[in-house]
């Protein structure tokens, strides 16, 4: 199993808000599929899946504020 991590955001942003999950737990995802939409005070962006596999667990909910480096989900 591997974790999906919120990457560095640049522009000195240290956190982002989860706005929308494109998949639900149990779904099969492919590497580079957009998993989740995030927003900062400056922009909206998608976090792609770093791996192919099954999305085993979503660790943060829509509306949650997440710190850079935090785990977003688990892919098996």
Gaussian input, Z-matrix of N, CA and C with variables (Angstrom, degrees):
# hf/3-21g

backbone

0 1
 N
 C     1     B1
 C     2     B2     1     A1
 N     3     B3     2     A2     1     D1
 C     4     B4     3     A3     2     D2
 C     5     B5     4     A4     3     D3
 N     6     B6     5     A5     4     D4
 C     7     B7     6     A6     5     D5
 C     8     B8     7     A7     6     D6
 N     9     B9     8     A8     7     D7
 C    10    B10     9     A9     8     D8
 C    11    B11    10    A10     9     D9
 N    12    B12    11    A11    10    D10
 C    13    B13    12    A12    11    D11
 C    14    B14    13    A13    12    D12
 N    15    B15    14    A14    13    D13
 C    16    B16    15    A15    14    D14
 C    17    B17    16    A16    15    D15
 N    18    B18    17    A17    16    D16
 C    19    B19    18    A18    17    D17
 C    20    B20    19    A19    18    D18
 N    21    B21    20    A20    19    D19
 C    22    B22    21    A21    20    D20
 C    23    B23    22    A22    21    D21
 N    24    B24    23    A23    22    D22
 C    25    B25    24    A24    23    D23
 C    26    B26    25    A25    24    D24
 N    27    B27    26    A26    25    D25
 C    28    B28    27    A27    26    D26
 C    29    B29    28    A28    27    D27
 N    30    B30    29    A29    28    D28
 C    31    B31    30    A30    29    D29
 C    32    B32    31    A31    30    D30
 N    33    B33    32    A32    31    D31
 C    34    B34    33    A33    32    D32
 C    35    B35    34    A34    33    D33
 N    36    B36    35    A35    34    D34
 C    37    B37    36    A36    35    D35
 C    38    B38    37    A37    36    D36
 N    39    B39    38    A38    37    D37
 C    40    B40    39    A39    38    D38
 C    41    B41    40    A40    39    D39
 N    42    B42    41    A41    40    D40
 C    43    B43    42    A42    41    D41
 C    44    B44    43    A43    42    D42
 N    45    B45    44    A44    43    D43
 C    46    B46    45    A45    44    D44
 C    47    B47    46    A46    45    D45
 N    48    B48    47    A47    46    D46
 C    49    B49    48    A48    47    D47
 C    50    B50    49    A49    48    D48
 N    51    B51    50    A50    49    D49
 C    52    B52    51    A51    50    D50
 C    53    B53    52    A52    51    D51
 N    54    B54    53    A53    52    D52
 C    55    B55    54    A54    53    D53
 C    56    B56    55    A55    54    D54
 N    57    B57    56    A56    55    D55
 C    58    B58    57    A57    56    D56
 C    59    B59    58    A58    57    D57
 N    60    B60    59    A59    58    D58
 C    61    B61    60    A60    59    D59
 C    62    B62    61    A61    60    D60
 N    63    B63    62    A62    61    D61
 C    64    B64    63    A63    62    D62
 C    65    B65    64    A64    63    D63
 N    66    B66    65    A65    64    D64
 C    67    B67    66    A66    65    D65
 C    68    B68    67    A67    66    D66
 N    69    B69    68    A68    67    D67
 C    70    B70    69    A69    68    D68
 C    71    B71    70    A70    69    D69
 N    72    B72    71    A71    70    D70
 C    73    B73    72    A72    71    D71
 C    74    B74    73    A73    72    D72
 N    75    B75    74    A74    73    D73
 C    76    B76    75    A75    74    D74
 C    77    B77    76    A76    75    D75
 N    78    B78    77    A77    76    D76
 C    79    B79    78    A78    77    D77
 C    80    B80    79    A79    78    D78
 N    81    B81    80    A80    79    D79
 C    82    B82    81    A81    80    D80
 C    83    B83    82    A82    81    D81
 N    84    B84    83    A83    82    D82
 C    85    B85    84    A84    83    D83
 C    86    B86    85    A85    84    D84
 N    87    B87    86    A86    85    D85
 C    88    B88    87    A87    86    D86
 C    89    B89    88    A88    87    D87
 N    90    B90    89    A89    88    D88
 C    91    B91    90    A90    89    D89
 C    92    B92    91    A91    90    D90
 N    93    B93    92    A92    91    D91
 C    94    B94    93    A93    92    D92
 C    95    B95    94    A94    93    D93
 N    96    B96    95    A95    94    D94
 C    97    B97    96    A96    95    D95
 C    98    B98    97    A97    96    D96
 N    99    B99    98    A98    97    D97
 C   100   B100    99    A99    98    D98
 C   101   B101   100   A100    99    D99
 N   102   B102   101   A101   100   D100
 C   103   B103   102   A102   101   D101
 C   104   B104   103   A103   102   D102
 N   105   B105   104   A104   103   D103
 C   106   B106   105   A105   104   D104
 C   107   B107   106   A106   105   D105
 N   108   B108   107   A107   106   D106
 C   109   B109   108   A108   107   D107
 C   110   B110   109   A109   108   D108
 N   111   B111   110   A110   109   D109
 C   112   B112   111   A111   110   D110
 C   113   B113   112   A112   111   D111
 N   114   B114   113   A113   112   D112
 C   115   B115   114   A114   113   D113
 C   116   B116   115   A115   114   D114
 N   117   B117   116   A116   115   D115
 C   118   B118   117   A117   116   D116
 C   119   B119   118   A118   117   D117
 N   120   B120   119   A119   118   D118
 C   121   B121   120   A120   119   D119
 C   122   B122   121   A121   120   D120
 N   123   B123   122   A122   121   D121
 C   124   B124   123   A123   122   D122
 C   125   B125   124   A124   123   D123
 N   126   B126   125   A125   124   D124
 C   127   B127   126   A126   125   D125
 C   128   B128   127   A127   126   D126
 N   129   B129   128   A128   127   D127
 C   130   B130   129   A129   128   D128
 C   131   B131   130   A130   129   D129
 N   132   B132   131   A131   130   D130
 C   133   B133   132   A132   131   D131
 C   134   B134   133   A133   132   D132
 N   135   B135   134   A134   133   D133
 C   136   B136   135   A135   134   D134
 C   137   B137   136   A136   135   D135
 N   138   B138   137   A137   136   D136
 C   139   B139   138   A138   137   D137
 C   140   B140   139   A139   138   D138
 N   141   B141   140   A140   139   D139
 C   142   B142   141   A141   140   D140
 C   143   B143   142   A142   141   D141
 N   144   B144   143   A143   142   D142
 C   145   B145   144   A144   143   D143
 C   146   B146   145   A145   144   D144
 N   147   B147   146   A146   145   D145
 C   148   B148   147   A147   146   D146
 C   149   B149   148   A148   147   D147
 N   150   B150   149   A149   148   D148
 C   151   B151   150   A150   149   D149
 C   152   B152   151   A151   150   D150
 N   153   B153   152   A152   151   D151
 C   154   B154   153   A153   152   D152
 C   155   B155   154   A154   153   D153
 N   156   B156   155   A155   154   D154
 C   157   B157   156   A156   155   D155
 C   158   B158   157   A157   156   D156
 N   159   B159   158   A158   157   D157
 C   160   B160   159   A159   158   D158
 C   161   B161   160   A160   159   D159
 N   162   B162   161   A161   160   D160
 C   163   B163   162   A162   161   D161
 C   164   B164   163   A163   162   D162
 N   165   B165   164   A164   163   D163
 C   166   B166   165   A165   164   D164
 C   167   B167   166   A166   165   D165
 N   168   B168   167   A167   166   D166
 C   169   B169   168   A168   167   D167
 C   170   B170   169   A169   168   D168
 N   171   B171   170   A170   169   D169
 C   172   B172   171   A171   170   D170
 C   173   B173   172   A172   171   D171
 N   174   B174   173   A173   172   D172
 C   175   B175   174   A174   173   D173
 C   176   B176   175   A175   174   D174
 N   177   B177   176   A176   175   D175
 C   178   B178   177   A177   176   D176
 C   179   B179   178   A178   177   D177
 N   180   B180   179   A179   178   D178
 C   181   B181   180   A180   179   D179
 C   182   B182   181   A181   180   D180
 N   183   B183   182   A182   181   D181
 C   184   B184   183   A183   182   D182
 C   185   B185   184   A184   183   D183
 N   186   B186   185   A185   184   D184
 C   187   B187   186   A186   185   D185
 C   188   B188   187   A187   186   D186
 N   189   B189   188   A188   187   D187
 C   190   B190   189   A189   188   D188
 C   191   B191   190   A190   189   D189
 N   192   B192   191   A191   190   D190
 C   193   B193   192   A192   191   D191
 C   194   B194   193   A193   192   D192
 N   195   B195   194   A194   193   D193
 C   196   B196   195   A195   194   D194
 C   197   B197   196   A196   195   D195
 N   198   B198   197   A197   196   D196
 C   199   B199   198   A198   197   D197
 C   200   B200   199   A199   198   D198
 N   201   B201   200   A200   199   D199
 C   202   B202   201   A201   200   D200
 C   203   B203   202   A202   201   D201
 N   204   B204   203   A203   202   D202
 C   205   B205   204   A204   203   D203
 C   206   B206   205   A205   204   D204
 N   207   B207   206   A206   205   D205
 C   208   B208   207   A207   206   D206
 C   209   B209   208   A208   207   D207
 N   210   B210   209   A209   208   D208
 C   211   B211   210   A210   209   D209
 C   212   B212   211   A211   210   D210
 N   213   B213   212   A212   211   D211
 C   214   B214   213   A213   212   D212
 C   215   B215   214   A214   213   D213
 N   216   B216   215   A215   214   D214
 C   217   B217   216   A216   215   D215
 C   218   B218   217   A217   216   D216
 N   219   B219   218   A218   217   D217
 C   220   B220   219   A219   218   D218
 C   221   B221   220   A220   219   D219
 N   222   B222   221   A221   220   D220
 C   223   B223   222   A222   221   D221
 C   224   B224   223   A223   222   D222
 N   225   B225   224   A224   223   D223
 C   226   B226   225   A225   224   D224
 C   227   B227   226   A226   225   D225

   B1=1.4548
   B2=1.5230
   B3=1.3141
   B4=1.4621
   B5=1.5255
   B6=1.3100
   B7=1.4564
   B8=1.5159
   B9=1.3262
   B10=1.4565
   B11=1.5259
   B12=1.3205
   B13=1.4655
   B14=1.5306
   B15=1.3396
   B16=1.4643
   B17=1.5270
   B18=1.3447
   B19=1.4713
   B20=1.5260
   B21=1.3223
   B22=1.4662
   B23=1.5202
   B24=1.3200
   B25=1.4542
   B26=1.5191
   B27=1.3225
   B28=1.4539
   B29=1.5189
   B30=1.2939
   B31=1.4651
   B32=1.5279
   B33=1.3151
   B34=1.4544
   B35=1.5275
   B36=1.3404
   B37=1.4611
   B38=1.5196
   B39=1.3093
   B40=1.4633
   B41=1.5251
   B42=1.3410
   B43=1.4557
   B44=1.5249
   B45=1.3291
   B46=1.4571
   B47=1.5246
   B48=1.3187
   B49=1.4623
   B50=1.5265
   B51=1.3309
   B52=1.4609
   B53=1.5267
   B54=1.3422
   B55=1.4612
   B56=1.5178
   B57=1.3545
   B58=1.4644
   B59=1.5228
   B60=1.3328
   B61=1.4670
   B62=1.5184
   B63=1.3284
   B64=1.4635
   B65=1.5260
   B66=1.3288
   B67=1.4560
   B68=1.5210
   B69=1.3402
   B70=1.4603
   B71=1.5247
   B72=1.3091
   B73=1.4566
   B74=1.5233
   B75=1.3196
   B76=1.4574
   B77=1.5198
   B78=1.3340
   B79=1.4644
   B80=1.5218
   B81=1.3149
   B82=1.4586
   B83=1.5219
   B84=1.3215
   B85=1.4642
   B86=1.5221
   B87=1.3127
   B88=1.4558
   B89=1.5239
   B90=1.3159
   B91=1.4528
   B92=1.5342
   B93=1.2998
   B94=1.4724
   B95=1.5258
   B96=1.3476
   B97=1.4667
   B98=1.5233
   B99=1.3228
   B100=1.4665
   B101=1.5196
   B102=1.3327
   B103=1.4668
   B104=1.5174
   B105=1.3283
   B106=1.4599
   B107=1.5250
   B108=1.3303
   B109=1.4658
   B110=1.5212
   B111=1.3253
   B112=1.4623
   B113=1.5245
   B114=1.3281
   B115=1.4605
   B116=1.5269
   B117=1.3288
   B118=1.4600
   B119=1.5218
   B120=1.3186
   B121=1.4601
   B122=1.5252
   B123=1.3439
   B124=1.4645
   B125=1.5202
   B126=1.3345
   B127=1.4658
   B128=1.5263
   B129=1.3348
   B130=1.4637
   B131=1.5246
   B132=1.3327
   B133=1.4627
   B134=1.5100
   B135=1.3348
   B136=1.4559
   B137=1.5194
   B138=1.3238
   B139=1.4618
   B140=1.5293
   B141=1.3436
   B142=1.4673
   B143=1.5251
   B144=1.3148
   B145=1.4600
   B146=1.5240
   B147=1.3210
   B148=1.4659
   B149=1.5353
   B150=1.3385
   B151=1.4636
   B152=1.5290
   B153=1.3319
   B154=1.4640
   B155=1.5179
   B156=1.3261
   B157=1.4573
   B158=1.5103
   B159=1.3180
   B160=1.4620
   B161=1.5211
   B162=1.3293
   B163=1.4609
   B164=1.5221
   B165=1.3194
   B166=1.4684
   B167=1.5162
   B168=1.3371
   B169=1.4666
   B170=1.5188
   B171=1.3198
   B172=1.4537
   B173=1.5216
   B174=1.3295
   B175=1.4600
   B176=1.5251
   B177=1.3308
   B178=1.4705
   B179=1.5241
   B180=1.3043
   B181=1.4637
   B182=1.5218
   B183=1.3266
   B184=1.4607
   B185=1.5237
   B186=1.3241
   B187=1.4598
   B188=1.5161
   B189=1.3335
   B190=1.4665
   B191=1.5246
   B192=1.3252
   B193=1.4597
   B194=1.5234
   B195=1.3364
   B196=1.4601
   B197=1.5204
   B198=1.3259
   B199=1.4608
   B200=1.5316
   B201=1.3236
   B202=1.4661
   B203=1.5236
   B204=1.3296
   B205=1.4644
   B206=1.5123
   B207=1.3256
   B208=1.4696
   B209=1.5299
   B210=1.3193
   B211=1.4653
   B212=1.5220
   B213=1.3332
   B214=1.4629
   B215=1.5143
   B216=1.3484
   B217=1.4587
   B218=1.5240
   B219=1.3332
   B220=1.4680
   B221=1.5281
   B222=1.3375
   B223=1.4687
   B224=1.5159
   B225=1.3293
   B226=1.4700
   B227=1.5147
   A1=109.58
   A2=114.91
   A3=120.46
   A4=109.48
   A5=115.46
   A6=120.47
   A7=111.00
   A8=115.26
   A9=122.45
   A10=106.01
   A11=116.86
   A12=123.13
   A13=109.69
   A14=116.73
   A15=120.63
   A16=107.94
   A17=117.06
   A18=119.74
   A19=112.53
   A20=115.14
   A21=120.99
   A22=109.08
   A23=117.18
   A24=121.29
   A25=113.57
   A26=117.53
   A27=119.59
   A28=109.71
   A29=116.40
   A30=122.10
   A31=112.37
   A32=116.94
   A33=123.80
   A34=113.95
   A35=117.66
   A36=120.99
   A37=108.71
   A38=115.97
   A39=121.09
   A40=112.37
   A41=117.01
   A42=119.66
   A43=110.25
   A44=114.74
   A45=121.83
   A46=108.20
   A47=115.87
   A48=122.06
   A49=109.61
   A50=116.31
   A51=121.60
   A52=107.74
   A53=116.87
   A54=119.20
   A55=113.23
   A56=117.81
   A57=118.58
   A58=110.39
   A59=116.36
   A60=121.85
   A61=108.43
   A62=117.50
   A63=122.54
   A64=112.64
   A65=117.32
   A66=123.07
   A67=108.97
   A68=115.71
   A69=120.50
   A70=108.60
   A71=116.40
   A72=121.17
   A73=109.22
   A74=115.58
   A75=122.19
   A76=113.46
   A77=117.25
   A78=120.85
   A79=111.06
   A80=115.84
   A81=122.01
   A82=108.65
   A83=116.37
   A84=121.82
   A85=109.20
   A86=115.02
   A87=121.35
   A88=108.78
   A89=116.15
   A90=120.98
   A91=108.99
   A92=115.79
   A93=125.94
   A94=114.84
   A95=119.12
   A96=119.98
   A97=108.49
   A98=117.65
   A99=120.06
   A100=108.53
   A101=116.83
   A102=121.73
   A103=112.17
   A104=115.61
   A105=119.56
   A106=109.29
   A107=115.14
   A108=120.52
   A109=108.08
   A110=115.06
   A111=122.38
   A112=108.34
   A113=116.49
   A114=120.06
   A115=109.71
   A116=113.67
   A117=121.17
   A118=106.00
   A119=116.99
   A120=119.13
   A121=111.66
   A122=117.52
   A123=120.98
   A124=114.66
   A125=118.83
   A126=119.60
   A127=112.11
   A128=114.60
   A129=122.41
   A130=106.99
   A131=116.87
   A132=120.94
   A133=109.54
   A134=115.89
   A135=122.01
   A136=109.92
   A137=115.75
   A138=121.57
   A139=106.63
   A140=117.43
   A141=119.93
   A142=111.70
   A143=114.78
   A144=119.73
   A145=109.59
   A146=117.57
   A147=119.61
   A148=112.14
   A149=117.26
   A150=121.86
   A151=109.80
   A152=115.70
   A153=122.01
   A154=107.78
   A155=116.57
   A156=120.46
   A157=111.23
   A158=114.96
   A159=121.50
   A160=108.74
   A161=116.01
   A162=121.16
   A163=106.91
   A164=116.08
   A165=121.28
   A166=113.01
   A167=116.26
   A168=118.75
   A169=110.38
   A170=115.52
   A171=121.94
   A172=106.59
   A173=116.80
   A174=121.37
   A175=114.11
   A176=117.27
   A177=121.28
   A178=108.91
   A179=115.77
   A180=121.57
   A181=111.71
   A182=115.50
   A183=120.02
   A184=108.64
   A185=115.72
   A186=121.42
   A187=114.10
   A188=117.50
   A189=120.70
   A190=110.86
   A191=116.47
   A192=122.62
   A193=107.07
   A194=116.22
   A195=122.40
   A196=109.84
   A197=116.73
   A198=122.77
   A199=110.24
   A200=117.10
   A201=121.86
   A202=108.54
   A203=116.54
   A204=121.67
   A205=114.15
   A206=117.35
   A207=120.63
   A208=110.29
   A209=115.59
   A210=121.36
   A211=109.78
   A212=115.97
   A213=122.36
   A214=112.67
   A215=115.43
   A216=120.50
   A217=109.07
   A218=114.54
   A219=121.95
   A220=107.88
   A221=115.37
   A222=121.57
   A223=108.46
   A224=115.87
   A225=121.35
   A226=109.10
   D1=149.21
   D2=-178.82
   D3=-137.43
   D4=146.30
   D5=179.21
   D6=-92.88
   D7=146.31
   D8=170.92
   D9=-95.25
   D10=124.00
   D11=-172.86
   D12=-110.56
   D13=141.82
   D14=173.04
   D15=-70.48
   D16=117.24
   D17=-176.60
   D18=-75.56
   D19=171.26
   D20=172.67
   D21=-55.81
   D22=140.67
   D23=-173.85
   D24=-103.98
   D25=-15.93
   D26=-176.13
   D27=72.87
   D28=-174.95
   D29=178.52
   D30=50.03
   D31=22.15
   D32=178.78
   D33=61.73
   D34=19.58
   D35=174.15
   D36=-77.05
   D37=135.62
   D38=-178.68
   D39=-109.86
   D40=-8.60
   D41=179.09
   D42=-152.46
   D43=167.22
   D44=179.00
   D45=-147.56
   D46=159.34
   D47=179.85
   D48=-104.16
   D49=135.03
   D50=175.77
   D51=-74.40
   D52=122.36
   D53=-179.81
   D54=-106.39
   D55=-32.37
   D56=-176.79
   D57=-163.27
   D58=131.23
   D59=172.01
   D60=-94.43
   D61=130.50
   D62=178.78
   D63=-82.94
   D64=-19.52
   D65=-179.51
   D66=-128.95
   D67=165.38
   D68=174.10
   D69=-119.97
   D70=163.34
   D71=179.86
   D72=-55.68
   D73=135.48
   D74=-178.68
   D75=99.06
   D76=-15.71
   D77=178.82
   D78=-74.33
   D79=149.46
   D80=172.97
   D81=-86.67
   D82=132.34
   D83=178.66
   D84=-122.97
   D85=155.01
   D86=176.45
   D87=-110.89
   D88=152.61
   D89=176.39
   D90=-53.71
   D91=134.41
   D92=179.91
   D93=78.51
   D94=-0.99
   D95=170.17
   D96=-62.28
   D97=140.12
   D98=173.40
   D99=-68.49
   D100=120.46
   D101=-179.15
   D102=-91.83
   D103=-45.88
   D104=-169.97
   D105=-148.06
   D106=141.95
   D107=173.20
   D108=-96.15
   D109=134.64
   D110=-179.61
   D111=-125.07
   D112=155.02
   D113=174.09
   D114=-133.33
   D115=148.17
   D116=169.07
   D117=-117.21
   D118=-175.69
   D119=177.40
   D120=-70.13
   D121=-10.50
   D122=-177.15
   D123=-113.14
   D124=-24.01
   D125=-172.52
   D126=-159.96
   D127=161.59
   D128=169.55
   D129=-110.43
   D130=144.24
   D131=-179.02
   D132=-154.60
   D133=160.57
   D134=177.20
   D135=-104.45
   D136=144.94
   D137=172.73
   D138=-103.13
   D139=117.22
   D140=-179.82
   D141=-81.42
   D142=158.28
   D143=175.50
   D144=-71.06
   D145=128.55
   D146=177.71
   D147=-79.91
   D148=-8.81
   D149=-175.13
   D150=-142.51
   D151=161.30
   D152=167.55
   D153=-95.55
   D154=145.22
   D155=178.44
   D156=157.50
   D157=-156.76
   D158=179.50
   D159=-104.50
   D160=130.34
   D161=176.14
   D162=-73.69
   D163=99.43
   D164=-173.90
   D165=-77.60
   D166=-39.22
   D167=-174.55
   D168=-153.38
   D169=135.28
   D170=171.89
   D171=-98.40
   D172=122.74
   D173=-172.33
   D174=-94.23
   D175=-15.85
   D176=179.71
   D177=-131.81
   D178=146.67
   D179=-176.39
   D180=-98.47
   D181=159.94
   D182=173.37
   D183=-57.01
   D184=133.21
   D185=-177.56
   D186=96.25
   D187=-15.19
   D188=178.66
   D189=-72.99
   D190=144.08
   D191=172.75
   D192=-95.40
   D193=128.82
   D194=-173.17
   D195=-121.67
   D196=137.13
   D197=177.70
   D198=-80.61
   D199=147.78
   D200=173.06
   D201=-54.40
   D202=134.99
   D203=-179.98
   D204=91.51
   D205=-7.84
   D206=-179.74
   D207=-78.88
   D208=151.23
   D209=177.05
   D210=-76.93
   D211=133.98
   D212=178.45
   D213=-99.99
   D214=-37.20
   D215=-174.68
   D216=-160.11
   D217=171.00
   D218=177.40
   D219=-123.64
   D220=130.47
   D221=176.85
   D222=-116.80
   D223=135.08
   D224=179.14
   D225=-107.83

